[in-house]
C-alpha cells in the first residue's frame, strides 16, 4: 500500500467544526533529520507531519472553500502532493510555508476547475480587523449574548461579513487570511504566495480597504 493510500486524516473527524485559527499545540518538526526522513519516503515521518499540520491546513482550506467535504479532499490532496514532491523541497522557506503554498495552489486549481464548468466556487474566510488580532467573526460570536435578539443580530452581522469577504478578489482574500487570520509575517506571505513583500503590502492594504467599504454602515 502506498503512503498516499494510508492518508485518512485519522483523529480529525471533528475538523468540520472549524474555529478561527488558533495556535498549534504540536510543535512542527522541520529539523534537518526529520526532513531527511521525509525525503527518504519514511511513512512514519509523514504520519507525524500529517498529525502536526493537518488541522491547520484543513482550517485554511475550509476558510477558502466554506465546504467541509471540499476542504477534506483538498487537505488530503495537499499532503499527497507534499509526499510526491518532498524531494524538491530545498529549505528556502520553512516546511509550514511550503505546505501552505501547496494548499493554496490546490484551492486555486479547484476554483479554476469549478469556473471552467460555469459553477461559482463558494469561498469564505474569517476576517480580522487587524494583524494578529482575533478574527472578526470570532469577536461577533464571543460577544453574542444569550438573548435571542442579540444572537440573531450577531448572526446577521457575521453573515454580512462573510458576504463581504466572498466578494473580495481572490488575491486579496488569500493575503488577508494569511496575515489577519493565520498571523503570517509579510516575509512568510511573500514566500507562500511567491510574490514580493511590496505586493503583499499592496494587496493587504487594498483588501482591507475594500472590505471596510463593503462593510460600511452594516456592522
Secondary structure, DSSP 8 states (H G I E B T S, - for coil): --HHHH---TT-GGGGS--S----SS----SHHHHHHHHTT-HHHHHHHHHHHHHHHHHHHHHHH--HHHHHHHHHHHHHHHHHHGGG--SSS-HHHHHHHHHHHHHHHHHHHHHHTT---------BSSTTS-BHHHHHHHT--SSHHHHHHHHHHHHHHHHHHHTS-HHHHHHHIIIIIS---HHHHHHHHT--HHHHHHHHHHHHHHHHHHHTTT-
